[in-house]
Amino acid sequence: MSDIARETSTSVSTVSRVLAGGAVSKRISKETREKVHEAAKRLGYRPNLLARSLRTRRSNTVALLVSDIANPWFGQLASTIEKNLHDKGYSLFLCNSAEDLKRESEYLHLLPQKGIDALILVPLLKSKKVLQQHLPPTLPVVVVDRPVQGVNSSVSSDQDMLANQLADSLAKIGVKKIAMANGPAHVSSHRRRAEILTQRFEVLAAFEGPSKRETGQAAMKEFVAKGIKPDAFVGTNLFLTIGMLDELNIPAIGQQMLPAFGCFDQLPFHDLLPMPVACAIQDIAGLADAVVRELMPLLQPNAPEPVPMVVPTLMSYNRAYLAKTGG
């Protein structure tokens, strides 16, 4: 800043106010501001963001901790949240718990020490009490996708609407019996989806485990070993369904005998599969927008009490049904 002050024949304090931006810089004449910014660009000035954050107590950085970044759905959600935050002047710090409670705990302990302004969390933890044990009470937190009882700053899809849409699409092609690969029952989204599907269909078998591709693979192996023959296989998230498809031996079954598949969210290359595929689609753009709208007030002094946001789902479809009806 001393170099810039010499270049522009101004004081270091003037340069500092101009480069700080905001209302303070507006007190300086437009001509001087332009001269300072031009000199800063020419001389390659870069602010020390760490020093600035120590002074302002703001880093303009938000952390997003997701449960499994390998899941394409969370990748899309993270990308859309990042864009929305960038439009608000914030950078995103992305972390991955990999469906591991210990790793989630490590991040929850570490992230506040990184000087983040807020945390967006796709949780594995089971309660508000556990969350409070890890985070300072002053850190704004928004829970996304998986509501935690007692945490009002949350954004999620309408799980009842989503699961019933999927059930409707399966029922249209005559599905009555299903086998399910379920994510952890303590995770609210997995639990509610499984509850509704159990109400709507006869469940011949269910396999529970982490929300990973490997769980879907293990589930299908067990279903085949036990001779389970449902009308449809359903996973309570995208990765579980993909895992079941990994283990499906199409040549051994024969295409005429293939069961349907039910999936939450968009199944990649579903149009290339030789069996009926039903999907219920969440509104990723709507969720990301709601997350940022929920977060922004929490970053202000005297923030109002947050209200949980529930986002309607987009649609469901069944490829075989649409082809049959011309819809």
Helices and strands as residue ranges (DSSP letters): H 2-8, H 12-20, H 22-25, H 30-43, H 49-56, E 61-66, H 72-87, E 91-96, H 101-110, G 111-114, E 118-121, H 128-134, E 141-144, E 154-157, H 159-171, E 177-182, H 188-200, E 202-208, H 213-225, E 232-235, H 238-246, H 250-253, G 255-257, E 260-264, G 270-272, E 277-281, H 284-295, G 296-299, E 309-311, E 315-318, H 319-325
